Amino acid sequence: MIATSTGRPIGRREFVGLMAMVSALTAFSIDAMLPGLGKIAAELSPDAPNLAQLVVTSFVLGLGLGTFFVGPLSDTYGRKVVIITGCVLYVVTAFIAFLAPSMTTMLISRFVMGVAAAAPRIVSIALIRDKHSGPEMARISSLVMMIFGIIPAFAPMAGAALMDAFGWRSIFAFFGLFGAFVMFWMLFRQPETLLESNRRTMKVSELKWAVKEVLKAPAARQVIYVLTLVYAILMATLSSTQQIYAEAFGAAETFEYFFGAAAAIAACASFMNSRLVMRFGMKRIIQIALCVMASLAAIVTVVELSSAPQVIRLAMFFVFSAAVFATIGLTLGNLNALALEPLGHVAGMGTSVVMSLSTSLSLLLAIPVGQFFNGTPIPLTVGVFIFAVAAFGLSFGLKRRTL
């Protein structure tokens, strides 16, 4: 073990905890503020309440664009300095959002906040790879993801509790404090893991080459298409779900519990995928998940158009939202693995390109779905149905050799 700035070496348990908290910045920044979207809309855009959904998607847009650059930056300047710089920017923009006098200021600060969050999200993976390899890396990553997977289940409850006690702006103050906590933990306890001899100069020509390598690989392009549609399903649901529970079902006060239960189901789906993928293959699991998602979206749409009692409609929408999160758990890891299969020679940059493109492009599909919200789940369920059917059709183009 390498000594830290405090003189005491960082152990495996502390390292896992630190990496989990670094990774959790992203999930917490999205999920914890969902209960506050209605209050944000009432104060900052009372005449256009649907604009509050952009508080989620603007962050994700920044996250997608930032993902493209932080990997190469960490290869040049080191893992620790890039993560800490990202945390500093995250803290500053969180407090700008805390003070935001208008929706425009809020959306700009959230976009930059997303760019900042990309650093800990992506570079932490490289940091783990620097320290560990093979089965030990898989073990550490699994432990990190196990802790990370708990975040979406309780983040909305934490956000709701803060909002009830101190108002919706307190959620952003907590983001800033959380980012500062992670930053100081990283600063004082985690040594740099990238040796000077392993650093490489960041060149625009290399970035262009990596993008070309990804885009000229048919298997990678096909995965980006499907991954974009899957992310669109997730983003449309995240940005609309609070409004739907609040306005369509009058469940604003219990939204965080419905969301937490759905997130817990998603964690179970990720665990199931790790067990089922070796038996059925990645492509088949992806197709089954998308088929079930499309079917549920169609069923919920029909139920909404019928005269079913509200309790039935609420139950069906909960099943639908839980299925969305389960679909993400059953597809994202498999799709990322399929994308990188032909990109072994540019694996690091390939990851950044695939994630950046699919995340950013998905918002072009998801944002219009959210802005069509009309007080019912129908715009969302119809949008998800279209995305799931399109992704299912495109999934047949995934190369069988990558299974």
N, C-alpha and C positions, 0 to 999 in steps of 0.2 A: 504494500500500500504506500501511496505517496502522502507525505505530510502536508497538511493544509496550512493556511496563514495563521491558524490558532495553534499550530504545533502538534495537534492530535490527528492521526490519520482518519480519514473518513471510511467508515465500515460499510459493509454491504447493505445492512438495513437502512442506515441513514441515506446512502446513495439512492436506494430504491424510493424512499420517501421523498427525497429532493426531486428526482426525475418525475415522479408522479405529480408533485405540486407544480413543477414547471409545465408539464403537459396539461394540467388541469386549468391553467389560465384561459385557454381557448374555450373549453366547454362551459366553464363558469361564466365567461363573458357573454355567452349567448343565453344559456338556460336560466341564469339567476334573474335576468331582467324581464323575462317574459310576463310575469304577473304585473309589471309596471307599465306595460305598453298602453293600456287604457288611460291611465293617469297622465302619461306623457302626452298622449294625443289630446286629452282634455285641456292641458295647459299650453302646449306648444303649437298644436294644429287643430283647434276645436272645429273649424269649418271643413277639415279634410282628415277625419280620423284614420283613414286607411294609410296615411303617410307614416304613421307610427310603425308600420311593418318594416319600413326602410331602415329603422334603427337596427334591426337584425341583419338585413341583407347588405347594408353599407359596410358593416363590420366584416361580413363574409367576403365581400368584394375585395376589401383591403387585405384580408387574410390570403385570398387566392393570388393576388398580385405580389404580395410580399414573399410568398412561398417560392417564387421564381428566383429571387435574388439572395435570400439569406443563406442557402446552402453554399453557393460559390463564395460568398463573403466569409463564411466560417472556414472554408478551405484556405483562404488567404490570410485572415487575421487571427484565426483561432476560434474555438468553440465558446470559450468563456466570455470573451469580450463582446461577441455578437449577441449572446443571450442577455448579458447585463445591459448592453445598449438598447436592446429591444424592450427590456423591462423598464428602463428609465423612460423611454418614449411612451410606453404603455401607461405608466403612472401619471405622466404629465397630461396625456390626452384624456385619461379617466377623470382628472380633476377639471379639465376644460369642459367635459360633458356634464360634470356635476354642477357647473356654473352656467351652462348653456342658456342664453336668453331667448333663443329661437330654434326652430326645427332645423334650419340651415346649419347653424353652428353645431347642433347635436349630430347631424349626419356627417359633417366634415370630420368632427372629432372621432366619431365611431369608425369612419373609414381609416383614418390614420392609426387608430387604436388596433384595428385589424392587421394593418401592415406590421405594427410593432409586435403583435402576438404571434406572427408567423415565425419570428426568431426562436423563441423557446419551443414552439410546436415542432419545428423541423430540425433544428440544430441539436435538440436533446437526443434525437435518434442517432445522429452522427456521434455524439459524445458517448453514448452507450457502446456504439460500435468500436470506438477508439479503445475503450477499456476492456471489452469482452468480445469473444468470438465463439462461433459454434454453439454447442448446447448451452453453455453458460450465458451467452447473449440472449438466446431464446428464453432461458429461465428468467433472467432479469427483466426482459421485455414483457413477459407474461405477468410477472408480479406488478410491474408498473401499470399495465393495462387493466389488471384486476382492480387496483385502487382507482385508476382513472375512470373505469366503468361505473363506479358508484356515484360520481359527481352529478350526472344528469338526473339521478333519482331524487337527490335532496336539494340541488341548487335552486329550483323554483320555490321550494318551501323556505329556504334561507332568504331568498329575495323578497318573498311575501312578508316574512316576519320583519325584515328591515323596513320595508315600505309601510307596514302598519304602525311600526313604532316611531319612525323618523321621517317618513315621506319617501317618494320615489327617488329623489336625488341621492339619498343615502346609499342606494345600491351602487352608484358610481363612486362614491367615496370609499365604499368597501372594496371595490375593484382596485382603486389606487393603493389602499393599504395592503391588500393581498399581493399586488404586484411588487410593492416595496419589500414585503416580507420575503418573497421568493428571491428578489434581487440581492438582498443582504445575505441570505442563506447561501446563495451561489457564490457571492463575492468572498465570503470568509471561510467557507468550508470546502468548496470544490476546486481542486487544482486544474490547471489547463491540461487537456489530454492530447492535443495535437502538437507533436514535436515540430520544432522549427524546420528540421530537415524534410518533413513531409508536407510542408505548406507549398502552395502553388500560386502563381500570379493570376489574378483575375483578369481575363481578357474578353472583350466583347466578341472577338472572333470565335472563342471557344464556346461561348453561350449560343451563338448563332449555329455553330456546328452541332451542338447537342440537340438543339431544337430540330434541325434538319434530320438528324439521326432518328429522333423519335417519330417525326411526321412521315418519314419515308418507309417506316416499318408498318406494313399493312395490319399486322396483329395489334400493334400498339394503337394505331388509329381507330381500329374497330372498338377496342376497349374504351378509348376516350369518348367515343359516341355513346356507348352504353353507360359509362360512368357519369357523363354529363346529365343524362336523363335520370339516373338514380339520385344524384345530388339535387336535381331539380325537384324530385318528389320530396326529399327531406327539407329543402329550403322553403318550398311552398307551404309545407305543413307547419314548420317552425314559425313562420311569419304570420300564419292565419289562425293557428289553433287557439290562442288566447281569446281572440275576438269571437271565435265560434262558440267556445264554451260560455263566454260571458253574454253574448247577444242572442245566440240561437237557442241556448238552453238555460240561461239565467244562472249559470254555475260559476260566476266570477270568483266567489269566495272559496270555492273548492277546486279551482283549476289546478293548483299546484299538486294536489293529491292525485288527480287523474293523470297529470303529466308524469309524476313520479312513478306511478304504477306502470305506465306504458314504457318508461325508460328502463324499469327493472326487467320487464319482459324482453326488451332489446338486449340487455346484458345476458339473459339466458339464451337468446338466439345466437349470440356470438360464441358462447360456450358450446352450444349444439353444433355450430358450424365446425369447430375444431375437431369434433368427434365424427361428424358425418362426411367431411370432405374427402377423407381417404377412401371411404366406401363408395360414394356416389360420384365423385369428381366435381371440380369447381363449376364447370359449365352447366351441368344438370341442376345443381343446387341454385345457381343464379336463375335459371329458367323457371324452376318450380316456384321460387320466391316471387318472381315478377308475375307469373300467372295467377298466383293466389292474390297478390296485391291488386291486379286489374279486376279480378272477380269481385273482391270485397268493395272496391271503389264503385263498381257498377251496382252492386246490391244496395249500398248505402244511398246512392243517388236515387234509386227506385223507392226506397223506404222514405226518403225525404220528400219525394213527389207524391207519396200516398198520404192518407189521413191517419197514419199510425200515431199512437199516443206519444207524448214527449219522452216518457221514460224509456220507451222502446227506441226512439230515435237517438237519445243520449247514449244508451247502451251500445247501439250499433256504431255510433261515431267513436266511442271509446275503443271498441274492437278494431275499427279502421285505423285509428291513430297508433294503437299498439302494433298493428300489422306493419305500418310504415316503418316504425323504429326496428321491428324485427327484420324487415326486409333489408334495412341498412346493415344490420348485424350479419345477415346471411350473404351479402353481396360485396360490400366494399373491400374487405380483405381479399376475397377471391379475385375481384377485378384488378386490384393493385398488383397481385401476384401474376396474373395473366399479362398485364401490361409490361411488366419488367422482364418477362421470360425472354423476349428477343433483344433486350437492351442491357445485357450483362456488361458490355464494354463501356456503357455510360450510365451505370445503375444509379449513382447518386444524382447526377443532373437529370437523368431520365425521370426519377421520382418527382423532382421539382417541376419539371415540364408537364408531366401527366396530371399531377395534382393541381397545379396552377391553372392549366387550361380547362380542366373539367369543372373545377370549382367556380371559376369566373364565368364560363359559358352557361353554366346551369342557372345563374341569376337572370340571364336574358329570358329564360323560360319561366322561372319561378316568380319574379316580380310582377308580371302582368296578371298571373293567377291571383296573387294576393290583392292586387288593386281592384279586381273584379268582385271582391267580397261584398255581398248584398244582404247580410244578416242571416244567411243560411250556409250550410257546408257545401252546397251544390257546386259553386265555382271551384272549390278545392277538389272535391271528389271527381268532378269531370276532368280537371287538369291532371290529377294523378292517374286516372284511367288512361288518358291519352299518352302520358309519359311512360306508363308501365307497358302498354301495348306496343308502343314504338321500341322501347328497350328490349322487350321480349322478341320482337321480330329481328332486331339487329343482333341479338345474342346468338342467332344461328350462324352468324358470320365469324364468331370467335373460333380461332383455329383449334381443331381437335388435338393437334400435337402438343398444345400447351396445357392439356388436362393433366 
